[in-house]
Amino acid sequence: MRIGELAARAGTTTRALRYYESRGLLPARRDGNGHRTYDEADLRLLAQIRTLQDFGFELEETRPFVECLRAGHPEGDSCPASLQVYRRKLAELDALIGQLRSVRGTVAGQLARAEEARDALAADALVPGGPEPGCELGGQQR
């Protein structure tokens, strides 16, 4: 098949395919007229690349999976190098989850503090002669 058909079947663009080719992830075969030609195996390579990228893998991280498929393995993740990339990605995700939990804790603490401050101001406003609640945006009073 030609590059346009491969792009359509893979749900990508011809520009992306040329980029993958320039990075050595997609083979650069040409027919007698100089047109790029592809087969079903190339479609499988692209499906593997796209799936991994959808999961957050960088393009270069897909290389071991592509090489595994090219070596004739039925799945791109059945080779040791692919498994190593999975392990690295899981460690990276675990670190990000830890960071997000920390940030969430900080934001939750800030929300609780802000709600307490709001409630205290509202209670003080109910006391005769208490302060008027103010709007922090624009410095205007309500």
C-alpha atoms as one frame of an Amber mdcrd trajectory, in Angstrom:
protein
   0.000   0.000   0.000   1.066   3.595  -0.495   1.686   6.176   2.195  -1.765
   7.810   1.959  -3.576   4.513   2.409  -1.351   3.536   5.331  -1.944   6.903
   6.999  -5.711   6.575   6.570  -5.787   3.002   7.877  -3.538   3.865  10.829
  -5.489   7.019  11.692  -2.493   9.303  11.307  -0.982  11.660   8.753   1.513
  11.131   5.968   3.691  13.724   7.701   3.798  11.585  10.853   4.715   8.531
   8.770   7.567  10.389   7.121   8.749  11.472  10.568   8.639   7.893  11.876
  10.603   6.868   8.794  13.217   9.566   9.452  13.549   8.282  13.036  14.061
   4.716  11.805  10.816   3.391  13.275   9.119   2.751   9.946  10.939   1.076
   7.051  11.664   3.136   3.961  10.845   0.785   1.080  10.290   2.163  -2.412
   8.711   0.678  -5.499  10.109   0.988  -9.027   8.603   4.450  -9.391  10.135
   5.691  -6.144   6.883   5.645  -4.176   6.935   4.506  -0.575   5.325   1.095
  -0.118   4.026  -0.517   3.051   2.380  -3.752   4.122   0.257  -5.116   6.964
   3.327  -5.544   9.172   3.924  -1.799   8.911   0.333  -1.199   9.972   0.992
  -3.356  13.070   4.102  -1.299  13.838   2.079   1.883  13.653  -0.669   0.442
  15.835   1.958  -0.418  18.452   3.503   3.060  18.283   0.138   4.803  18.506
  -1.097   2.670  21.396   2.038   3.334  23.408   1.894   7.043  22.666  -1.746
   7.103  23.771  -0.501   5.646  27.074   2.015   8.494  27.426   5.153   6.850
  26.059   7.599   9.106  24.230   8.257   8.188  20.606  11.760   6.928  21.358
  10.364   4.690  24.110   8.396   2.818  21.427  11.571   1.704  19.635  12.100
  -1.584  21.572   8.495  -2.586  20.865   8.877  -1.829  17.153  12.170  -3.735
  17.006  10.534  -6.683  18.775   7.780  -6.812  16.135  10.338  -6.460  13.336
  12.246  -9.408  14.794   9.182 -11.539  14.162   7.664 -11.699  17.628   3.856
 -11.825  17.621   3.651  -9.023  20.204   5.864  -5.970  20.524   6.110  -6.330
  24.265   7.409  -9.905  24.400  11.093  -8.922  24.254  13.317  -8.092  27.253
  13.977  -4.526  26.067  10.227  -3.846  25.863   9.708  -5.211  29.359  12.458
  -2.910  30.598  10.672   0.095  29.085   7.437  -0.983  30.807   9.289  -1.171
  34.142  10.812   2.300  33.663   7.437   3.753  32.699   5.756   2.215  35.760
   8.438   3.714  38.026   7.933   7.087  36.333   4.157   6.844  36.784   4.536
   5.847  40.439   6.715   8.927  41.041   4.161  11.162  39.313   1.336   9.666
  41.353   3.317  10.419  44.518   3.850  14.022  43.423   0.167  14.406  42.580
  -0.853  13.030  45.980   1.405  15.577  47.639  -0.001  18.446  45.582  -3.532
  17.228  46.267  -2.832  17.223  50.005  -1.518  20.783  49.821  -4.530  21.997
  47.812  -6.937  20.222  50.187  -5.209  21.925  53.143  -5.448  25.316  51.439
  -9.144  24.741  50.727  -9.828  23.789  54.346  -7.953  26.891  55.583  -9.822
  29.136  53.159 -13.201  27.696  54.135 -12.413  28.185  57.844 -11.386  31.782
  57.185 -14.558  32.378  55.185 -16.712  30.862  57.920 -14.984  32.975  60.580
 -15.583  36.142  58.561 -19.197  35.193  58.011 -19.656  34.575  61.760 -17.998
  37.910  62.615 -20.249  39.687  60.090 -23.317  38.468  62.009 -22.083  40.200
  65.189 -23.358  43.808  65.376 -20.472  46.062  64.463 -18.520  43.135  62.996
 -16.460  43.516  59.838 -18.084  43.686  56.437 -17.057  40.733  54.277 -14.876
  41.970  51.430 -14.313  40.700  47.952 -10.679  39.931  47.260 -11.181  40.440
  43.526 -10.938  44.051  42.525 -10.808  45.263  46.148 -14.559  45.987  46.205
 -16.773  45.465  49.219 -19.918  43.396  48.991
